[in-house]
Amino acid sequence: MALALPVLCGLAACSQVQEAQEGLENANEQLQDAQEGLDLASSCLQALNAASFMPNFADPEQAKADAQAKVDELRQLAEKTADTTLRQNLLDVQQSVQQVAEGQIDLESSAEWTSAQLEKYQEVATTCSKVGS
């Protein structure tokens, strides 16, 4: 009986250690989920900012330069975005902005481009509102 008591106490301690480890694992998973949520929120904020690009078509050379910088930003953002739908939205915006960078869109065709660009921005906003919930 004297030997059984330490063994029982040892088993109880092992059980408590195991419960503590499980608690730590659960806490770690919750932290990872929270970090993923923060990363997604950050990606969405950056995506919305990048997708809102509207060049000044009255200055064609500046519009092209600004668009090229935004194309690079959109590409980098798409590469680091984990959500596949948001990534595709960003690539769609990038392709549209690339038209400006290449000089395909001028002041005369800017109204149609702007309308399409606003639709692409709305797609980014819709995706961001869905992935957070």
C-alpha positions in Angstrom: 0.0 0.0 0.0 2.9 2.4 0.7 4.2 1.9 -2.8 0.7 2.4 -4.3 0.3 5.9 -2.9 3.3 7.5 -4.7 2.4 5.8 -7.9 -1.2 7.2 -7.6 0.2 10.6 -6.9 2.6 10.3 -9.8 -0.2 9.4 -12.1 -2.3 12.3 -10.9 0.7 14.6 -11.6 1.2 13.2 -15.0 -2.5 13.8 -15.7 -2.2 17.4 -14.6 0.9 17.9 -16.8 -0.9 16.4 -19.8 -3.9 18.7 -19.1 -1.6 21.7 -18.9 0.1 20.7 -22.2 -3.3 20.4 -23.9 -4.2 23.8 -22.5 -1.0 25.3 -23.9 -1.6 23.7 -27.2 -5.2 25.1 -27.3 -3.9 28.5 -26.4 -1.2 28.3 -29.1 -3.9 27.4 -31.7 -6.0 30.4 -30.6 -2.9 32.7 -30.9 -2.2 31.3 -34.3 -5.8 31.9 -35.4 -5.7 35.4 -34.0 -2.4 36.1 -35.8 -3.9 34.8 -39.1 -6.9 37.1 -38.5 -4.6 40.0 -38.0 -2.5 39.1 -41.1 -5.7 38.9 -43.1 -7.0 42.2 -41.8 -3.6 43.8 -42.6 -3.7 42.2 -46.1 -7.2 43.5 -46.6 -6.3 47.0 -45.5 -3.3 47.1 -47.9 -5.4 45.5 -50.7 -8.1 48.1 -50.3 -5.6 50.9 -50.4 -3.8 49.5 -53.4 -7.1 48.8 -55.3 -8.3 52.3 -54.8 -5.7 53.6 -57.3 -6.9 56.3 -59.6 -4.3 58.1 -61.7 -4.5 61.6 -63.0 -5.2 61.0 -66.7 -4.7 64.7 -67.4 -0.9 64.1 -67.0 -0.3 60.9 -69.1 3.4 60.5 -68.2 2.8 60.8 -64.5 -0.2 58.5 -64.8 2.0 55.9 -66.4 4.7 56.2 -63.8 2.2 56.1 -60.9 0.5 53.1 -62.5 3.8 51.2 -62.8 4.6 51.8 -59.2 1.1 50.5 -58.2 1.5 47.5 -60.5 4.7 46.5 -58.6 2.9 47.1 -55.2 -0.1 45.0 -56.3 2.1 42.2 -57.5 4.1 42.1 -54.2 0.9 42.2 -52.2 -0.7 39.4 -54.2 2.4 37.3 -53.7 2.2 37.5 -50.0 -1.6 37.3 -49.6 -2.6 33.8 -48.3 -6.3 34.1 -49.3 -6.7 32.8 -52.9 -9.8 34.9 -53.7 -8.1 38.1 -52.5 -5.0 37.2 -54.4 -7.0 36.8 -57.6 -8.8 40.1 -56.9 -5.4 41.8 -56.6 -4.1 40.3 -59.8 -7.2 41.5 -61.6 -6.6 45.0 -60.3 -2.9 44.7 -61.3 -3.8 43.7 -64.8 -6.2 46.7 -65.1 -3.6 49.1 -63.7 -1.0 47.6 -66.1 -3.1 49.0 -69.0 -2.5 52.5 -67.6 1.2 51.8 -67.1 1.5 50.7 -70.7 -0.2 53.8 -72.0 -3.3 51.9 -73.3 -5.7 54.1 -71.3 -5.7 57.9 -71.9 -8.0 60.7 -70.9 -10.5 59.8 -73.5 -10.9 56.2 -72.5 -10.4 56.9 -68.8 -14.2 57.0 -67.9 -14.7 53.4 -69.0 -11.5 52.2 -67.3 -12.4 54.1 -64.1 -15.8 52.4 -64.0 -14.2 48.9 -64.4 -11.6 49.8 -61.8 -14.3 50.7 -59.3 -15.9 47.3 -59.9 -12.6 45.6 -59.2 -12.2 47.7 -56.0 -15.7 46.6 -55.0 -14.7 42.9 -55.5 -11.7 43.4 -53.2 -14.0 45.0 -50.6 -16.5 42.2 -50.9 -13.8 39.6 -50.5 -12.4 41.3 -47.5 -15.8 41.5 -45.9 -16.4 37.8 -46.4 -13.0 36.4 -45.3 -13.2 38.1 -42.0 -16.5 36.4 -41.0 
